[in-house]
Amino acid sequence: MKPDALIQFTAKRLSKSVPEDTESLREACTTLSASDLLTSYGGTDVIGSNGNVSERRATGFIITATQLPAKKNLVPDDCVQIETYAAGEAKFHGVKFPSSESLMHGHLLETFPAIQAIVHVHESNNLLYSESGRARWTELGIVETAIDIGGGTLAVGEATAETFTDESLYVILKNHRPDWDLGRTGTVVMGRTLEEAVERTLAVHEGLKNE
């Protein structure tokens, strides 16, 4: 499968320049991976791993690349800078192609100007939808999109933004899961710092595990 096969928008490379200062984003991915939230694909010939992480820059934003076999111990080449996105086209700098969910990240960053980072992971359905898990949704600030969410389109960002009635919420993307990993569902957390977004994601993960 080609590196851009999962991308449902036009990805126009402006240069192969690797974005600078990505260490914190790459470390965040390793931290989230350690909690099984950015799992590698299994049971499929498709190469890749769940989820993506982004952080605002003076021009556009940086984001993890598409179809990374795993998201722990990433190197600078595994990050991409999206300079602009419009009309289904994302212009980027990087060696690899940008995440298939770049339009969602771009739309959320545009809609919420105070937000600096976005964490999109795939959480276990056993935790999200168990009786004990559902009972904690209100306490943990968990909400779910009103409609089923596919992947890779601007519509994903629009539906997600509408669900964020408060920036501090933890949003479940209803039925957002690939055919080869039906046991996990995509979720989104925003933060005024990358650290805040990661900490909130992990806090909900741990909160759901508590009986």
C-alpha positions in Angstrom: 0.0 0.0 0.0 1.3 3.4 -0.9 2.2 5.8 1.9 -0.6 8.2 1.0 -3.2 5.4 0.4 -5.2 6.2 3.6 -5.3 10.0 2.9 -8.6 11.3 1.7 -7.4 14.7 0.7 -4.8 16.1 -1.6 -1.4 16.3 0.1 0.9 18.7 -1.7 4.5 18.6 -0.6 6.2 22.0 -0.6 9.6 20.7 0.5 11.2 17.7 2.2 12.4 20.0 5.1 12.0 18.2 8.4 10.1 20.3 11.0 12.2 21.5 13.9 11.6 21.2 17.7 9.5 18.0 17.5 11.0 16.3 20.5 8.2 17.0 22.9 5.6 15.7 20.4 7.6 12.6 19.8 8.0 12.0 23.5 4.2 12.4 23.9 3.7 9.7 21.4 6.0 7.3 23.3 4.2 8.1 26.5 0.8 7.4 25.0 2.0 4.3 23.3 3.2 2.9 26.6 -0.5 3.0 27.8 -1.6 1.1 24.6 -3.4 4.2 23.2 -1.5 4.4 19.9 -1.4 0.7 19.0 0.2 -0.7 15.9 -2.2 -2.2 13.3 -2.6 -6.0 13.5 -4.5 -8.6 11.5 -4.1 -6.6 8.3 -1.6 -6.0 5.5 -2.0 -2.3 6.1 1.1 -0.8 7.8 0.4 1.8 10.4 -0.7 2.6 13.9 -3.7 4.2 15.6 -4.0 7.8 16.4 -2.1 11.0 15.8 -0.8 14.0 17.7 -0.4 17.6 16.6 0.9 20.9 18.0 0.4 24.5 16.7 3.2 26.4 15.1 3.6 30.0 14.1 2.7 28.8 10.6 0.3 25.9 10.6 1.0 22.9 12.8 3.2 19.9 13.1 1.7 16.4 13.2 2.7 12.8 13.1 3.1 11.3 9.6 0.8 8.7 8.1 1.3 4.9 8.3 4.0 4.9 10.9 4.4 1.2 12.0 4.5 2.4 15.6 4.5 5.7 17.4 7.0 5.1 20.1 10.6 6.2 19.7 9.8 8.3 16.7 12.6 10.3 14.9 12.3 13.8 13.4 11.5 12.4 9.9 8.3 10.9 11.4 6.8 14.4 11.8 5.3 16.7 9.2 4.5 20.4 9.2 1.2 21.4 7.6 1.6 24.9 6.3 -2.0 25.5 5.1 -5.1 23.5 4.3 -8.1 24.5 2.2 -10.6 23.0 -0.2 -9.5 19.5 0.5 -5.8 20.2 0.0 -3.0 20.2 2.6 0.3 21.8 1.8 3.1 20.4 3.9 6.8 20.1 4.6 8.4 16.8 5.4 9.9 13.6 4.1 6.8 11.5 4.8 3.1 12.2 4.0 1.0 13.8 6.8 -1.5 11.9 9.0 -4.7 10.9 7.4 -6.5 13.0 10.1 -4.7 16.2 9.3 -7.9 18.0 8.2 -9.5 17.2 11.6 -6.5 18.6 13.5 -6.4 21.7 11.3 -10.1 22.4 11.7 -10.0 22.1 15.5 -6.9 24.4 15.7 -8.7 26.9 13.5 -12.0 26.7 15.4 -10.3 26.9 18.9 -7.5 29.5 18.6 -6.5 29.1 22.3 -5.8 25.4 21.8 -2.2 24.5 21.1 -2.2 20.8 20.8 -4.5 17.9 19.9 -4.2 14.2 21.0 -6.2 11.6 19.0 -5.9 8.1 20.4 -7.9 4.9 20.1 -9.2 3.7 23.5 -10.4 0.2 24.4 -14.1 -0.3 23.9 -14.1 -2.5 27.0 -13.1 0.6 29.0 -15.2 3.2 27.1 -18.5 1.2 26.8 -18.5 -1.1 29.8 -21.2 -0.5 32.4 -18.7 0.9 34.8 -17.0 3.0 32.1 -20.2 4.6 30.9 -21.2 5.4 34.5 -18.1 7.6 34.8 -18.6 9.6 31.6 -20.0 12.7 33.3 -17.4 12.6 36.1 -14.5 12.3 33.5 -16.0 14.9 31.1 -16.6 12.3 28.3 -19.0 13.0 25.5 -19.7 11.3 22.2 -20.4 12.8 18.8 -24.0 12.6 17.8 -23.2 11.0 14.4 -21.0 8.2 13.3 -17.5 9.4 12.4 -15.6 8.0 9.5 -12.0 9.2 9.0 -9.8 11.5 7.0 -12.3 14.2 5.9 -13.0 17.7 7.0 -16.5 16.5 8.1 -14.7 14.6 10.9 -13.3 17.9 12.2 -16.6 19.7 11.9 -18.5 17.0 13.8 -15.8 16.9 16.4 -15.7 20.6 16.9 -19.5 20.8 17.3 -19.2 18.2 20.2 -16.5 20.3 22.0 -19.0 22.5 23.8 -16.2 22.9 26.4 -12.5 22.8 25.5 -11.8 20.5 28.4 -14.0 17.7 27.2 -12.9 14.2 26.1 -14.7 13.5 22.9 -15.4 10.0 21.6 -15.7 9.8 17.8 -18.7 7.5 17.5 -17.9 4.3 15.6 -14.5 5.7 14.5 -12.5 2.5 14.1 -10.8 0.7 11.3 -12.1 -2.7 10.2 -8.9 -4.4 11.4 -9.2 -3.0 14.9 -12.9 -3.0 16.0 -12.0 -3.3 19.7 -10.9 0.3 20.0 -12.6 3.6 19.2 -11.1 7.0 18.3 -11.2 9.8 20.9 -9.9 13.4 20.8 -8.6 15.7 23.6 -7.4 19.3 23.1 -5.1 21.3 25.3 -3.6 24.7 25.8 -0.3 22.9 26.0 0.7 19.5 24.6 1.4 18.4 28.2 -2.1 19.3 29.2 -3.7 17.3 26.3 -1.5 14.2 27.1 -2.2 14.4 30.8 -6.0 14.7 30.3 -5.9 11.7 27.9 -4.1 9.6 30.4 -6.2 10.7 33.3 -9.4 9.6 31.5 -7.7 6.3 30.5 -6.8 5.6 34.2 -10.2 6.8 35.4 -12.0 4.4 33.1 -9.9 1.5 34.5 -11.0 2.3 38.1 -14.0 0.1 39.0 
